[in-house]
Amino acid sequence: MRARILDLRDQLVINGLDAGAEAEAGYVSRAAQMEILERDGLILWEAPPSRDGATSHRSARLIAALAPRLVLVEIGARSAGMTAAAIAGGLSRAVAVTPTDQSRPGRGTRQLLAADLATLVQTPDELDALSDPHALAHL
């Protein structure tokens, strides 16, 4: 299965290479994006919440369907992304959070880490370790 990038405005971008201005604007650095895509990860990036409040529910359903191994959430993502990642964690998906050049940990990210619902990933080796099926056996 190819990697996906999902933004919380419910736009699904296959392969991540057509992510356009938002990816270029620093939501996910190009190098980090490629590392994640090579590992069949799913990237959630920051986006404003929807007016109807349904975005996180749609996102959670898409994550459950599309992330066979790993959900990677950018540090600084808004609470809808954190909620969706936590739900994905409850579905036995590995959930990782990673810093980007222009992001600081948000409240949702800190809560996920404090509740042990996600793992902080800062290097490709850490991502490899988390992506290893043996490392995921306990989930």
C-alpha positions in Angstrom: 0.0 0.0 0.0 1.3 3.4 -0.9 1.8 6.1 1.8 -0.8 8.8 2.1 -0.7 12.3 3.4 -3.9 13.4 5.0 -4.7 17.0 5.9 -7.5 17.6 8.3 -9.6 19.5 5.7 -10.3 16.0 4.4 -8.2 16.2 1.3 -6.3 13.0 0.6 -3.1 13.2 -1.4 -1.8 10.0 -2.8 2.0 9.5 -2.7 2.5 12.9 -1.1 4.4 14.4 -4.0 1.5 16.6 -5.1 1.0 18.1 -1.6 1.5 21.5 -3.1 2.0 24.8 -1.2 1.2 23.5 2.2 3.9 20.9 2.2 6.3 23.4 0.8 5.3 25.9 3.5 6.9 23.8 6.1 4.1 21.7 7.6 6.3 18.7 6.8 9.8 19.2 5.5 10.6 17.5 2.2 13.3 15.3 3.6 11.1 14.2 6.5 8.2 13.7 4.1 10.2 11.4 1.9 11.5 9.3 4.9 7.9 8.8 6.1 6.6 7.9 2.6 9.4 5.4 2.1 8.1 3.6 5.2 4.4 3.6 4.1 3.5 6.0 6.8 0.6 8.3 7.1 1.2 12.0 7.7 -1.3 14.2 9.5 -0.5 17.9 9.2 -1.9 20.9 10.9 -5.2 22.4 9.5 -8.0 24.5 11.0 -10.9 22.5 12.4 -14.0 22.2 10.3 -17.1 24.3 11.0 -19.3 21.3 11.5 -16.9 19.5 13.9 -16.9 16.4 11.8 -13.3 16.6 10.6 -11.7 14.5 13.4 -14.3 11.7 13.0 -13.7 11.6 9.2 -9.9 11.7 9.8 -10.1 8.9 12.3 -12.0 6.6 9.9 -9.5 7.4 7.1 -6.6 6.6 9.4 -8.1 3.3 10.5 -8.5 2.3 6.8 -5.2 3.6 5.4 -2.5 3.2 8.0 -1.4 -0.5 8.1 1.6 0.1 10.2 2.4 3.7 11.3 0.7 7.0 11.9 3.1 9.9 12.0 1.8 13.2 13.4 3.6 16.5 13.1 4.4 18.1 16.4 2.2 21.3 16.6 -0.8 19.6 14.9 -4.1 20.8 16.3 -6.3 18.8 18.6 -8.3 17.2 15.8 -5.1 15.5 14.6 -4.2 14.5 18.1 -7.6 13.0 18.6 -7.4 11.1 15.4 -3.9 9.8 16.2 -5.1 8.7 19.6 -8.0 6.8 18.0 -5.5 5.2 15.6 -3.4 4.2 18.6 -6.4 2.5 20.1 -6.7 0.5 16.8 -3.2 -1.0 17.4 -1.5 1.4 15.1 1.9 2.7 16.0 1.6 6.5 16.6 4.6 8.7 16.3 5.0 12.4 16.7 8.0 14.2 15.1 9.3 17.7 15.2 9.6 19.8 12.0 11.7 22.9 11.5 8.9 25.3 12.2 6.9 23.5 14.9 6.7 23.4 18.6 4.9 20.7 20.7 1.2 21.7 21.1 -1.0 20.8 24.0 -2.5 17.8 22.1 1.0 16.4 21.3 2.1 16.8 25.0 -1.0 15.0 26.1 -0.4 12.1 23.7 3.1 11.7 24.8 2.2 12.0 28.6 -0.5 9.3 28.2 2.0 7.1 26.4 -0.2 7.0 23.3 2.6 8.1 21.0 6.3 7.9 20.6 8.6 10.9 19.9 10.5 10.2 16.8 13.4 12.5 15.9 15.7 10.4 13.6 15.2 7.9 10.7 16.6 5.2 13.0 14.0 5.8 15.6 11.3 5.7 12.9 12.7 2.4 11.6 12.6 0.9 15.1 9.0 2.0 15.5 8.1 0.6 12.1 9.6 -2.8 12.8 6.9 -5.4 13.0 8.6 -7.0 16.0 8.6 -3.6 17.8 4.8 -3.4 17.1 4.0 -6.9 18.5 3.2 -5.6 21.9 0.5 -3.1 20.6 
